[in-house]
Amino acid sequence: MSDLPPKETPAHPPIAPPLAVAAARSKSPSDWPRVLGIVAIVFGSLGVLSGCMGLLFSILQSKFEDAVSKGGGPDIFGAMQGWQGWTLAGSVLGMVISVLLIVEGIGLLRRRPWSIRLGYCWAVLKITFELVNSIVGYFIQQDIQQAMFEGFANQGTPMPPIGPEFFKIMGAFGFVVGIVWGWALPVFLIVWFSRSKIRAEVADWSVAAARPDRSAGG
């Protein structure tokens, strides 16, 4: 018999998890896809609603013009009549771009790699659309201002104390605000998706999405 003392049996098994399990637990999924996905769906839904209101306004614009002309006031809606084609086209384009944003938000919630590519495409379309829409909006506002002052002059009523220069300044201010507001989300998404950390995480989405296909093929 050996003189070595018997080995003591541990009272309980080791509680430390294996390294693979510990690494999996420490690497919890990030929360930014859910946050950005919800933001995209909310803003996309608001954009669709805004587009519907723009279409409704364009359809009823002629009725508003008739009511104003009968009242003898400035022909504001008549000044907007020349821009009705853009109002209709802009409303439809805005709705289409908003629907793309909703689809992107759904893809982000499901952590699909295609949502990032769609996000880049949406950002470029949104930036271009907001630039054109702000420029057209500035000229529409100037035409409305001119029609308003011409209406006051034709009626012989005193001109308002606010002169045309004020409306030009407000039009330029509205143009800048429209650009800043319209570009905020697309510029943020382009910067966010371009980060190396985010690109690496999206690459993991691709691996996770392809893994069931490999297992099914085997």
Accessible surface in RSA format (square Angstrom, percent):
REM  Atomic radii and reference values for relative SASA: ProtOr
REM  Chains: A
REM  Algorithm: Lee & Richards
REM  Probe-radius: 1.40
REM  Slices: 20
REM RES _ NUM      All-atoms   Total-Side   Main-Chain    Non-polar    All polar
REM                ABS   REL    ABS   REL    ABS   REL    ABS   REL    ABS   REL
RES MET A   1   236.60 122.5 155.84 103.1  80.76 192.3 129.20 109.8 107.40 142.3
RES SER A   2    84.77  71.6  50.81  67.8  33.97  78.2  51.42 109.5  33.35  46.7
RES ASP A   3   147.54 103.3 112.02 111.5  35.53  84.0  42.01  98.9 105.53 105.2
RES LEU A   4   146.38  81.5 131.48  94.1  14.90  37.5 131.63  92.4  14.75  39.7
RES PRO A   5   108.29  78.9  91.72  83.6  16.58  60.3  97.69  80.7  10.60  65.9
RES PRO A   6   121.66  88.7 102.05  93.0  19.61  71.3 112.16  92.6   9.51  59.1
RES LYS A   7   199.78  97.5 171.18 105.0  28.60  68.1 119.55 107.6  80.24  85.5
RES GLU A   8   165.11  94.8 136.09 103.0  29.02  69.1  55.73 107.8 109.39  89.3
RES THR A   9   122.72  87.3  96.00  97.3  26.71  63.7  65.34  87.8  57.37  86.7
RES PRO A  10    99.78  72.7  77.09  70.3  22.69  82.5  88.72  73.3  11.06  68.7
RES ALA A  11   107.40  98.8  59.24  91.4  48.16 109.6  70.18  98.8  37.22  98.6
RES HIS A  12   118.40  64.7 111.87  77.8   6.53  16.7  82.44  85.0  35.96  41.8
RES PRO A  13   102.19  74.5  97.03  88.5   5.16  18.8 101.19  83.5   1.01   6.3
RES PRO A  14   120.95  88.1  94.01  85.7  26.94  97.9 103.59  85.5  17.35 107.9
RES ILE A  15   155.88  88.7 127.25  94.8  28.62  69.0 134.36  96.8  21.52  58.4
RES ALA A  16    81.23  74.7  59.37  91.6  21.86  49.7  63.63  89.6  17.60  46.6
RES PRO A  17    56.11  40.9  40.11  36.6  16.00  58.2  45.69  37.7  10.42  64.8
RES PRO A  18    90.45  65.9  77.80  70.9  12.65  46.0  90.24  74.5   0.21   1.3
RES LEU A  19   159.84  89.0 152.36 109.0   7.48  18.8 152.61 107.2   7.23  19.4
RES ALA A  20    78.32  72.0  62.74  96.8  15.58  35.4  71.08 100.1   7.24  19.2
RES VAL A  21    59.07  38.9  56.07  50.8   3.00   7.2  59.07  51.3   0.00   0.0
RES ALA A  22    39.62  36.4  33.38  51.5   6.24  14.2  35.66  50.2   3.96  10.5
RES ALA A  23    58.78  54.0  50.84  78.5   7.95  18.1  55.85  78.6   2.94   7.8
RES ALA A  24    71.52  65.8  49.63  76.6  21.89  49.8  58.97  83.0  12.55  33.2
RES ARG A  25   171.40  72.0 145.74  74.3  25.66  61.1  62.14  84.9 109.26  66.2
RES SER A  26    92.66  78.3  55.65  74.3  37.01  85.3  53.18 113.3  39.48  55.3
RES LYS A  27   151.86  74.1 132.91  81.6  18.95  45.1  99.31  89.4  52.55  56.0
RES SER A  28    82.74  69.9  63.40  84.6  19.34  44.5  34.96  74.4  47.78  66.9
RES PRO A  29   108.83  79.3  80.97  73.8  27.86 101.3  92.59  76.4  16.24 100.9
RES SER A  30    39.17  33.1  26.43  35.3  12.75  29.4  36.43  77.6   2.75   3.8
RES ASP A  31    74.05  51.9  67.41  67.1   6.63  15.7  36.24  85.3  37.81  37.7
RES TRP A  32    28.59  11.5  22.53  10.9   6.05  14.2  26.02  13.9   2.57   4.2
RES PRO A  33     0.74   0.5   0.74   0.7   0.00   0.0   0.74   0.6   0.00   0.0
RES ARG A  34   118.33  49.7 117.42  59.9   0.90   2.1  49.62  67.8  68.71  41.6
RES VAL A  35    70.77  46.6  68.63  62.1   2.14   5.2  70.58  61.3   0.19   0.5
RES LEU A  36    18.97  10.6  17.09  12.2   1.88   4.7  17.09  12.0   1.88   5.1
RES GLY A  37     0.00   0.0   0.00   N/A   0.00   0.0   0.00   0.0   0.00   0.0
RES ILE A  38    79.79  45.4  79.07  58.9   0.71   1.7  79.79  57.5   0.00   0.0
RES VAL A  39    47.07  31.0  45.08  40.8   1.99   4.8  47.07  40.9   0.00   0.0
RES ALA A  40     3.21   2.9   2.94   4.5   0.27   0.6   3.15   4.4   0.05   0.1
RES ILE A  41    47.53  27.0  47.53  35.4   0.00   0.0  47.53  34.2   0.00   0.0
RES VAL A  42    73.79  48.6  70.41  63.7   3.39   8.2  73.50  63.9   0.29   0.8
RES PHE A  43    82.95  41.5  76.23  47.2   6.72  17.5  76.23  46.2   6.72  19.2
RES GLY A  44     0.12   0.1   0.00   N/A   0.12   0.1   0.12   0.3   0.00   0.0
RES SER A  45    52.98  44.8  45.70  61.0   7.27  16.8  33.54  71.4  19.44  27.2
RES LEU A  46   101.88  56.7  97.33  69.6   4.55  11.4  97.87  68.7   4.01  10.8
RES GLY A  47    21.21  26.2   0.00   N/A  21.21  26.2  18.07  49.6   3.14   7.0
RES VAL A  48    37.45  24.6  37.45  33.9   0.00   0.0  37.45  32.5   0.00   0.0
RES LEU A  49   105.21  58.6 102.75  73.5   2.46   6.2 104.94  73.7   0.27   0.7
RES SER A  50    70.78  59.8  63.41  84.6   7.37  17.0  27.37  58.3  43.40  60.8
RES GLY A  51     6.06   7.5   0.00   N/A   6.06   7.5   5.69  15.6   0.37   0.8
RES CYS A  52    57.19  43.3  50.97  56.9   6.21  14.6  21.74  55.1  35.45  38.2
RES MET A  53   123.97  64.2 117.86  78.0   6.11  14.5  99.32  84.4  24.65  32.7
RES GLY A  54    19.81  24.4   0.00   N/A  19.81  24.4  18.97  52.1   0.83   1.9
RES LEU A  55    46.67  26.0  46.67  33.4   0.00   0.0  46.67  32.8   0.00   0.0
RES LEU A  56   103.51  57.6 101.77  72.8   1.73   4.4 103.03  72.4   0.47   1.3
RES PHE A  57    65.95  33.0  61.67  38.2   4.28  11.1  65.51  39.7   0.44   1.3
RES SER A  58     0.13   0.1   0.00   0.0   0.13   0.3   0.08   0.2   0.05   0.1
RES ILE A  59   118.24  67.3 100.19  74.6  18.05  43.5 106.63  76.8  11.62  31.5
RES LEU A  60    54.62  30.4  54.62  39.1   0.00   0.0  54.62  38.4   0.00   0.0
RES GLN A  61     0.50   0.3   0.50   0.4   0.00   0.0   0.00   0.0   0.50   0.4
RES SER A  62    53.07  44.8  52.58  70.2   0.49   1.1  33.73  71.8  19.34  27.1
RES LYS A  63   138.11  67.4 130.93  80.3   7.17  17.1  83.83  75.5  54.28  57.8
RES PHE A  64    80.44  40.2  79.29  49.1   1.16   3.0  80.44  48.8   0.00   0.0
RES GLU A  65    40.97  23.5  40.97  31.0   0.00   0.0   6.60  12.8  34.37  28.1
RES ASP A  66    78.51  55.0  78.09  77.7   0.42   1.0  16.95  39.9  61.55  61.4
RES ALA A  67    66.28  60.9  49.30  76.1  16.98  38.6  55.19  77.7  11.09  29.4
RES VAL A  68    42.44  27.9  35.60  32.2   6.83  16.5  41.71  36.2   0.72   2.0
RES SER A  69    66.09  55.8  43.29  57.8  22.80  52.5  37.56  80.0  28.53  40.0
RES LYS A  70   179.78  87.7 142.24  87.3  37.55  89.4  93.69  84.3  86.09  91.7
RES GLY A  71    68.03  83.9   0.00   N/A  68.03  83.9  35.71  98.0  32.31  72.4
RES GLY A  72    41.90  51.7   0.00   N/A  41.90  51.7  33.71  92.5   8.20  18.4
RES GLY A  73    30.59  37.7   0.00   N/A  30.59  37.7  17.78  48.8  12.81  28.7
RES PRO A  74    24.60  17.9  24.01  21.9   0.59   2.2  24.44  20.2   0.17   1.1
RES ASP A  75    66.98  46.9  62.36  62.1   4.62  10.9  30.26  71.2  36.72  36.6
RES ILE A  76    54.83  31.2  54.83  40.8   0.00   0.0  54.83  39.5   0.00   0.0
RES PHE A  77    43.57  21.8  43.57  27.0   0.00   0.0  43.57  26.4   0.00   0.0
RES GLY A  78    18.33  22.6   0.00   N/A  18.33  22.6   4.45  12.2  13.88  31.1
RES ALA A  79    26.07  24.0   6.04   9.3  20.03  45.6  18.58  26.2   7.49  19.8
RES MET A  80    29.54  15.3  28.66  19.0   0.89   2.1  23.29  19.8   6.26   8.3
RES GLN A  81    69.79  39.0  61.97  45.3   7.82  18.6  34.39  73.2  35.41  26.9
RES GLY A  82    74.29  91.6   0.00   N/A  74.29  91.6  39.97 109.7  34.32  76.9
RES TRP A  83    68.59  27.5  67.39  32.6   1.20   2.8  64.31  34.3   4.28   6.9
RES GLN A  84    40.84  22.8  40.84  29.8   0.00   0.0   8.67  18.4  32.17  24.4
RES GLY A  85    51.64  63.7   0.00   N/A  51.64  63.7  40.34 110.7  11.30  25.3
RES TRP A  86    58.46  23.5  50.93  24.6   7.53  17.7  49.37  26.3   9.09  14.8
RES THR A  87    26.77  19.0  21.42  21.7   5.35  12.7  20.61  27.7   6.16   9.3
RES LEU A  88    68.42  38.1  68.29  48.9   0.13   0.3  68.42  48.1   0.00   0.0
RES ALA A  89    45.07  41.4  36.73  56.7   8.34  19.0  44.54  62.7   0.53   1.4
RES GLY A  90     7.58   9.3   0.00   N/A   7.58   9.3   5.69  15.6   1.88   4.2
RES SER A  91    13.16  11.1   6.28   8.4   6.88  15.9   5.38  11.5   7.78  10.9
RES VAL A  92    73.32  48.2  73.20  66.3   0.12   0.3  73.32  63.7   0.00   0.0
RES LEU A  93    85.51  47.6  85.51  61.2   0.00   0.0  85.51  60.1   0.00   0.0
RES GLY A  94    14.19  17.5   0.00   N/A  14.19  17.5  13.32  36.6   0.86   1.9
RES MET A  95    43.46  22.5  43.39  28.7   0.07   0.2  42.08  35.8   1.37   1.8
RES VAL A  96    79.33  52.2  77.05  69.8   2.27   5.5  79.17  68.8   0.16   0.4
RES ILE A  97    12.96   7.4  12.96   9.7   0.00   0.0  12.96   9.3   0.00   0.0
RES SER A  98    10.32   8.7   8.84  11.8   1.49   3.4   1.55   3.3   8.77  12.3
RES VAL A  99    71.54  47.1  71.54  64.8   0.00   0.0  71.54  62.2   0.00   0.0
RES LEU A 100    49.98  27.8  49.98  35.8   0.00   0.0  49.98  35.1   0.00   0.0
RES LEU A 101     6.47   3.6   6.47   4.6   0.00   0.0   6.47   4.5   0.00   0.0
RES ILE A 102    39.61  22.5  39.61  29.5   0.00   0.0  39.61  28.5   0.00   0.0
RES VAL A 103    59.10  38.9  59.10  53.5   0.00   0.0  59.10  51.4   0.00   0.0
RES GLU A 104     0.01   0.0   0.01   0.0   0.00   0.0   0.00   0.0   0.01   0.0
RES GLY A 105     0.00   0.0   0.00   N/A   0.00   0.0   0.00   0.0   0.00   0.0
RES ILE A 106    78.73  44.8  78.73  58.7   0.00   0.0  78.73  56.7   0.00   0.0
RES GLY A 107     0.00   0.0   0.00   N/A   0.00   0.0   0.00   0.0   0.00   0.0
RES LEU A 108     0.73   0.4   0.73   0.5   0.00   0.0   0.73   0.5   0.00   0.0
RES LEU A 109    72.92  40.6  48.34  34.6  24.58  61.8  48.82  34.3  24.09  64.8
RES ARG A 110   137.12  57.6 122.18  62.3  14.95  35.6  39.51  54.0  97.61  59.2
RES ARG A 111    68.84  28.9  64.23  32.7   4.62  11.0  32.88  44.9  35.96  21.8
RES ARG A 112    81.34  34.2  81.34  41.5   0.00   0.0  10.93  14.9  70.42  42.7
RES PRO A 113    19.93  14.5  18.77  17.1   1.17   4.2  18.77  15.5   1.17   7.3
RES TRP A 114    94.71  38.0  93.24  45.1   1.46   3.4  79.95  42.6  14.76  23.9
RES SER A 115     0.00   0.0   0.00   0.0   0.00   0.0   0.00   0.0   0.00   0.0
RES ILE A 116    14.72   8.4  14.72  11.0   0.00   0.0  14.72  10.6   0.00   0.0
RES ARG A 117   151.35  63.5 149.14  76.0   2.22   5.3  73.17 100.0  78.18  47.4
RES LEU A 118    35.40  19.7  31.68  22.7   3.72   9.3  34.60  24.3   0.80   2.2
RES GLY A 119     0.31   0.4   0.00   N/A   0.31   0.4   0.10   0.3   0.21   0.5
RES TYR A 120    73.59  34.4  73.26  41.7   0.33   0.9  65.74  49.4   7.85   9.7
RES CYS A 121    74.41  56.3  67.00  74.7   7.41  17.4  19.85  50.3  54.56  58.8
RES TRP A 122     3.38   1.4   3.38   1.6   0.00   0.0   2.97   1.6   0.41   0.7
RES ALA A 123     0.07   0.1   0.07   0.1   0.00   0.0   0.07   0.1   0.00   0.0
RES VAL A 124    90.13  59.3  88.52  80.1   1.62   3.9  89.92  78.1   0.22   0.6
RES LEU A 125    84.67  47.2  82.75  59.2   1.92   4.8  83.01  58.3   1.65   4.4
RES LYS A 126    46.16  22.5  46.16  28.3   0.00   0.0  11.28  10.2  34.88  37.2
RES ILE A 127    40.33  22.9  40.33  30.0   0.00   0.0  40.33  29.0   0.00   0.0
RES THR A 128    75.19  53.5  72.74  73.7   2.45   5.8  56.82  76.3  18.37  27.8
RES PHE A 129    26.37  13.2  21.62  13.4   4.75  12.4  26.13  15.8   0.23   0.7
RES GLU A 130    22.73  13.1  22.73  17.2   0.00   0.0   0.04   0.1  22.69  18.5
RES LEU A 131    69.80  38.9  69.80  49.9   0.00   0.0  69.80  49.0   0.00   0.0
RES VAL A 132    61.55  40.5  60.87  55.1   0.68   1.6  61.55  53.5   0.00   0.0
RES ASN A 133    55.73  38.4  53.27  51.5   2.46   5.9   0.00   0.0  55.73  53.9
RES SER A 134    14.65  12.4   4.73   6.3   9.91  22.8   9.68  20.6   4.97   7.0
RES ILE A 135    72.35  41.2  71.47  53.2   0.88   2.1  72.35  52.1   0.00   0.0
RES VAL A 136    19.44  12.8  19.37  17.5   0.07   0.2  19.44  16.9   0.00   0.0
RES GLY A 137    33.07  40.8   0.00   N/A  33.07  40.8  27.50  75.5   5.56  12.5
RES TYR A 138    65.82  30.7  61.80  35.2   4.02  10.4  36.36  27.3  29.46  36.3
RES PHE A 139   101.06  50.6 100.94  62.5   0.12   0.3 100.94  61.2   0.12   0.3
RES ILE A 140    25.72  14.6  25.70  19.1   0.02   0.0  25.70  18.5   0.02   0.1
RES GLN A 141    62.43  34.9  60.61  44.3   1.82   4.3  24.06  51.2  38.37  29.1
RES GLN A 142    28.04  15.7  25.76  18.8   2.28   5.4  22.07  47.0   5.98   4.5
RES ASP A 143    49.91  35.0  47.24  47.0   2.68   6.3   9.58  22.6  40.33  40.2
RES ILE A 144    43.48  24.7  43.48  32.4   0.00   0.0  43.48  31.3   0.00   0.0
RES GLN A 145    18.00  10.1  16.70  12.2   1.30   3.1   2.16   4.6  15.84  12.0
RES GLN A 146   100.67  56.3  99.06  72.4   1.61   3.8  26.89  57.2  73.79  56.0
RES ALA A 147    16.97  15.6  11.99  18.5   4.98  11.3  14.54  20.5   2.43   6.4
RES MET A 148    35.44  18.4  35.44  23.5   0.00   0.0   6.67   5.7  28.77  38.1
RES PHE A 149    19.42   9.7  17.99  11.1   1.42   3.7  18.36  11.1   1.06   3.0
RES GLU A 150    89.61  51.4  86.36  65.3   3.26   7.8  35.99  69.6  53.63  43.8
RES GLY A 151    10.10  12.5   0.00   N/A  10.10  12.5   9.54  26.2   0.56   1.2
RES PHE A 152    50.83  25.4  50.83  31.5   0.00   0.0  50.83  30.8   0.00   0.0
RES ALA A 153    67.83  62.4  42.34  65.3  25.49  58.0  48.96  69.0  18.87  50.0
RES ASN A 154   131.11  90.4  94.76  91.6  36.35  87.5  30.58  73.6 100.53  97.2
RES GLN A 155    84.26  47.1  49.72  36.3  34.54  82.2  36.04  76.7  48.22  36.6
RES GLY A 156    66.22  81.7   0.00   N/A  66.22  81.7  34.11  93.6  32.11  71.9
RES THR A 157    55.93  39.8  47.34  48.0   8.59  20.5  48.95  65.7   6.98  10.5
RES PRO A 158   123.15  89.8 101.37  92.4  21.78  79.2 113.27  93.5   9.88  61.4
RES MET A 159    95.39  49.4  73.77  48.8  21.62  51.5  71.24  60.6  24.15  32.0
RES PRO A 160    41.39  30.2  26.96  24.6  14.42  52.4  33.31  27.5   8.07  50.2
RES PRO A 161   141.23 102.9  99.29  90.5  41.94 152.5 112.46  92.8  28.78 178.9
RES ILE A 162    76.80  43.7  72.67  54.1   4.13  10.0  76.80  55.3   0.00   0.0
RES GLY A 163    29.41  36.3   0.00   N/A  29.41  36.3  22.92  62.9   6.49  14.5
RES PRO A 164    59.29  43.2  59.29  54.0   0.00   0.0  59.29  49.0   0.00   0.0
RES GLU A 165   112.90  64.8 112.90  85.4   0.00   0.0  58.27 112.7  54.63  44.6
RES PHE A 166    91.11  45.6  87.09  53.9   4.02  10.5  88.94  53.9   2.17   6.2
RES PHE A 167    44.01  22.0  44.01  27.3   0.00   0.0  44.01  26.7   0.00   0.0
RES LYS A 168    95.85  46.8  93.39  57.3   2.45   5.8  46.13  41.5  49.71  53.0
RES ILE A 169   116.58  66.3 112.83  84.1   3.75   9.0 115.95  83.5   0.63   1.7
RES MET A 170    78.95  40.9  75.77  50.1   3.18   7.6  58.33  49.6  20.62  27.3
RES GLY A 171     1.26   1.6   0.00   N/A   1.26   1.6   0.00   0.0   1.26   2.8
RES ALA A 172    49.39  45.4  47.22  72.9   2.17   4.9  49.30  69.4   0.09   0.2
RES PHE A 173   123.88  62.0 118.44  73.4   5.44  14.1 123.20  74.7   0.68   2.0
RES GLY A 174    37.28  46.0   0.00   N/A  37.28  46.0  28.66  78.6   8.62  19.3
RES PHE A 175    63.58  31.8  58.24  36.1   5.34  13.9  62.06  37.6   1.52   4.3
RES VAL A 176    83.62  55.0  82.14  74.4   1.48   3.6  83.62  72.7   0.00   0.0
RES VAL A 177    70.92  46.7  68.87  62.4   2.05   4.9  70.75  61.5   0.17   0.5
RES GLY A 178    24.51  30.2   0.00   N/A  24.51  30.2  23.34  64.1   1.17   2.6
RES ILE A 179    23.31  13.3  23.31  17.4   0.00   0.0  23.31  16.8   0.00   0.0
RES VAL A 180    97.88  64.4  91.85  83.1   6.03  14.5  96.31  83.7   1.58   4.3
RES TRP A 181   179.31  72.0 169.15  81.9  10.15  23.8 141.42  75.4  37.88  61.5
RES GLY A 182     4.51   5.6   0.00   N/A   4.51   5.6   3.58   9.8   0.93   2.1
RES TRP A 183    75.55  30.3  75.25  36.4   0.30   0.7  75.42  40.2   0.13   0.2
RES ALA A 184    56.99  52.4  40.72  62.8  16.26  37.0  52.24  73.6   4.75  12.6
RES LEU A 185    35.21  19.6  31.82  22.8   3.39   8.5  34.79  24.4   0.42   1.1
RES PRO A 186     0.73   0.5   0.73   0.7   0.00   0.0   0.73   0.6   0.00   0.0
RES VAL A 187    65.19  42.9  64.89  58.7   0.30   0.7  65.19  56.6   0.00   0.0
RES PHE A 188    92.89  46.5  88.00  54.5   4.89  12.7  92.55  56.1   0.34   1.0
RES LEU A 189     4.27   2.4   4.27   3.1   0.00   0.0   4.27   3.0   0.00   0.0
RES ILE A 190    52.62  29.9  52.42  39.1   0.20   0.5  52.60  37.9   0.02   0.1
RES VAL A 191    93.41  61.5  89.04  80.6   4.37  10.5  91.90  79.9   1.51   4.1
RES TRP A 192    56.68  22.7  55.64  26.9   1.04   2.4  56.54  30.1   0.14   0.2
RES PHE A 193     2.06   1.0   0.37   0.2   1.69   4.4   0.37   0.2   1.69   4.8
RES SER A 194    48.84  41.3  39.34  52.5   9.50  21.9  29.34  62.5  19.50  27.3
RES ARG A 195    98.29  41.3  90.49  46.1   7.80  18.6  36.76  50.2  61.53  37.3
RES SER A 196    79.57  67.2  69.60  92.9   9.97  23.0  36.68  78.1  42.89  60.1
RES LYS A 197   143.84  70.2 135.15  82.9   8.69  20.7  85.80  77.2  58.04  61.8
RES ILE A 198     3.06   1.7   3.06   2.3   0.00   0.0   3.06   2.2   0.00   0.0
RES ARG A 199   132.88  55.8 124.23  63.3   8.65  20.6  55.98  76.5  76.89  46.6
RES ALA A 200    62.13  57.1  51.65  79.7  10.48  23.8  59.39  83.6   2.73   7.2
RES GLU A 201    32.91  18.9  30.20  22.8   2.71   6.5  22.97  44.4   9.93   8.1
RES VAL A 202    17.91  11.8  17.91  16.2   0.00   0.0  17.91  15.6   0.00   0.0
RES ALA A 203    52.50  48.3  46.35  71.5   6.15  14.0  51.19  72.1   1.31   3.5
RES ASP A 204    67.87  47.5  64.16  63.9   3.72   8.8  22.88  53.9  44.99  44.9
RES TRP A 205    18.67   7.5  14.34   6.9   4.33  10.2  14.60   7.8   4.07   6.6
RES SER A 206    49.59  41.9  44.27  59.1   5.32  12.3  33.08  70.4  16.51  23.1
RES VAL A 207    71.71  47.2  68.88  62.4   2.83   6.8  71.66  62.3   0.05   0.1
RES ALA A 208    53.61  49.3  44.03  67.9   9.58  21.8  44.40  62.5   9.21  24.4
RES ALA A 209    50.97  46.9  28.39  43.8  22.58  51.4  39.67  55.9  11.30  29.9
RES ALA A 210    39.56  36.4  37.01  57.1   2.55   5.8  39.30  55.3   0.26   0.7
RES ARG A 211   130.45  54.8 130.25  66.4   0.20   0.5  53.84  73.6  76.61  46.4
RES PRO A 212    76.95  56.1  70.38  64.2   6.57  23.9  74.74  61.7   2.21  13.7
RES ASP A 213   103.78  72.7  92.77  92.3  11.02  26.1  30.29  71.3  73.49  73.3
RES ARG A 214   146.14  61.4 129.22  65.9  16.92  40.3  76.82 105.0  69.32  42.0
RES SER A 215    84.25  71.2  55.01  73.4  29.24  67.3  52.55 111.9  31.69  44.4
RES ALA A 216    89.84  82.6  50.71  78.3  39.13  89.0  62.91  88.6  26.93  71.3
RES GLY A 217    71.30  87.9   0.00   N/A  71.30  87.9  38.42 105.4  32.88  73.6
RES GLY A 218   101.29 124.9   0.00   N/A 101.29 124.9  52.87 145.1  48.42 108.4
END  Absolute sums over single chains surface
CHAIN  1 A    14203.3      11928.6       2274.6      10373.9       3829.4
END  Absolute sums over all chains
TOTAL         14203.3      11928.6       2274.6      10373.9       3829.4
